[in-house]
C-alpha cells in the first residue's frame, strides 16, 4: 500500500488526518485510515462498540499500552483512551487502519 497516495483529509485536531473508506451515520460504523504526526494524537474518547485497529506504520501509545507497526489492537465497548503517536527519535507518522463498529463519543 502506497500510504503517500492516500487522499487524507485534515481534521480539526492538529497533526491528525483521516481517510474514510466507509461511514454509516445511522450505525456509527466507520472504516478509515488515520494518520497522526509524531507527538500528536486523537482526543480522549469512549468506544460505543468494539473497535479493531491495525498499526500500518509508526506507532502510538495510550493509557492501555504502546503499539507499533504490525500490531493489532481491539478496544471493547466502553473503552476510554486518548492515543498519541510515538515521538521517539526517528519516529514516523503513525498510520492506523481502524474499524469502529458503533462509533465513538468524544470528550471535549
Secondary structure, DSSP 4 states (H G I P E B T S, - for coil): --GGGS--EE-SSTTEEEEEEEE-TTT--EEEEEEE-TT-BPPPEEESS-EEEEEEESEEEETTEEEETT-EEEE-TT-EE--EE--STTPPPEEEEEEESS-EEE--
